[in-house]
Amino acid sequence: MSDAACPLCGRPLGKAHVDRHHLIPKTCKGREQFDIHKICHQKIHSTFTEHELFKSFHTWEALRQHEDIRAFIAWVAKKDPAYFSRNVRSNSKSKR
């Protein structure tokens, strides 16, 4: 893990609280992985189902265009890159 930027929020990755994310879910045969902040990774998976990620949100651009993710990025941009807090599952996801 390097000092590269997080592909979702654009903040420096650093070395603490970094995960690997498959843009195409492993359950859908996705293999390519990207370093991403753990909080950003949890936000993606608390917002979208695996099917939604596979069908509609399998690019960084598509993820960043979603209303919930845009609001999250605006909020997390003010945090230190090493900041971590658990995300809560979106109410709308639980209904799908």
C-alpha positions as CSV (number, residue, x, y, z in Angstrom):
1,M,0.0,0.0,0.0
2,S,1.4,3.3,-1.0
3,D,0.9,7.1,-0.7
4,A,-1.3,7.0,-3.7
5,A,-4.7,8.6,-3.7
6,C,-7.9,6.7,-2.9
7,P,-9.7,6.1,-6.2
8,L,-13.1,6.9,-4.6
9,C,-12.5,10.0,-2.4
10,G,-9.2,11.2,-3.7
11,R,-7.5,11.6,-0.3
12,P,-4.0,10.1,0.2
13,L,-4.3,6.4,1.2
14,G,-1.5,6.3,3.7
15,K,-0.9,2.9,5.4
16,A,-3.7,2.7,8.1
17,H,-7.2,1.4,7.4
18,V,-6.7,0.5,3.7
19,D,-8.7,-2.3,2.1
20,R,-8.8,-3.9,-1.4
21,H,-11.9,-3.4,-3.5
22,H,-13.1,-5.3,-6.6
23,L,-14.9,-3.0,-9.0
24,I,-16.6,-6.1,-10.4
25,P,-17.5,-8.2,-7.4
26,K,-15.7,-11.5,-6.8
27,T,-19.0,-13.2,-6.9
28,C,-19.4,-12.0,-10.5
29,K,-15.9,-13.3,-11.5
30,G,-14.1,-9.9,-10.8
31,R,-10.4,-10.3,-10.3
32,E,-8.9,-6.8,-10.4
33,Q,-8.4,-5.2,-7.0
34,F,-7.7,-1.6,-6.0
35,D,-6.4,-0.1,-2.7
36,I,-9.1,2.0,-1.1
37,H,-9.7,3.5,2.4
38,K,-11.6,1.1,4.6
39,I,-14.2,3.7,5.3
40,C,-14.8,4.3,1.6
41,H,-14.9,0.5,0.9
42,Q,-17.5,0.0,3.7
43,K,-19.6,2.9,2.3
44,I,-19.7,1.3,-1.1
45,H,-20.8,-2.1,0.3
46,S,-23.3,-0.5,2.7
47,T,-24.9,1.4,-0.1
48,F,-25.0,-1.2,-3.0
49,T,-25.8,-4.8,-3.4
50,E,-23.4,-7.1,-5.3
51,H,-25.8,-7.1,-8.2
52,E,-26.0,-3.3,-8.3
53,L,-22.2,-3.1,-8.2
54,F,-22.0,-5.6,-11.1
55,K,-24.7,-4.0,-13.3
56,S,-24.4,-0.3,-12.7
57,F,-21.6,0.7,-10.4
58,H,-18.5,-1.1,-11.6
59,T,-16.5,2.1,-12.4
60,W,-15.1,4.7,-10.1
61,E,-16.9,7.4,-12.1
62,A,-20.3,5.6,-11.8
63,L,-19.8,5.2,-8.0
64,R,-18.8,8.9,-7.6
65,Q,-22.0,10.0,-9.5
66,H,-24.4,8.3,-7.1
67,E,-26.1,10.8,-4.7
68,D,-25.2,8.9,-1.5
69,I,-21.6,8.5,-2.5
70,R,-21.2,12.2,-3.5
71,A,-22.5,13.2,-0.1
72,F,-20.2,10.7,1.6
73,I,-17.2,12.0,-0.4
74,A,-18.0,15.6,0.6
75,W,-18.2,14.6,4.2
76,V,-15.1,12.4,4.3
77,A,-13.0,15.0,2.5
78,K,-12.8,17.0,5.7
79,K,-11.4,14.0,7.6
80,D,-7.8,12.9,8.1
81,P,-6.9,10.1,5.6
82,A,-6.3,7.8,8.6
83,Y,-9.8,8.4,9.9
84,F,-12.0,5.3,10.3
85,S,-15.5,4.8,11.6
86,R,-17.9,2.1,10.9
87,N,-20.6,2.8,8.3
88,V,-24.3,1.9,8.9
89,R,-26.2,0.0,6.2
90,S,-28.4,2.2,4.0
91,N,-32.1,1.9,4.8
92,S,-32.8,1.7,1.1
93,K,-30.4,-1.2,0.6
94,S,-32.2,-3.3,3.1
95,K,-35.4,-3.1,1.1
96,R,-33.9,-4.5,-2.0
